[in-house]
């Protein structure tokens, strides 16, 4: 359950507008690295469809940066006995992971 229905949505393994000469291993689909949240599942799907048209998928597939980003987000949240929060990270990939030992 997410009360504000905002979902942080990140991408990896792509050349994105403004950096088409290098592969980015952690970027916000919203375009704002410091505010990667999108409005609900519909917002995620719509933004993904738009982003796919603008970026170029590229290897290698490194998870380390995107896992570290999510871990940092979770560490910044305060938990107490009466207020527990949790995070779920879903990673969709073609199956090849080039930094499994670091992830």
Secondary structure, 3 states (H helix, E strand, C coil): CCCCCEEECEECCEECCCCCCCCECCEECCCCCCCCEEEHHHHHHHHHHHHHHHCEECCCCCCHHHHHHHHHHHHCCCCECCECCCCCCCCCCCCCCCCCCCC
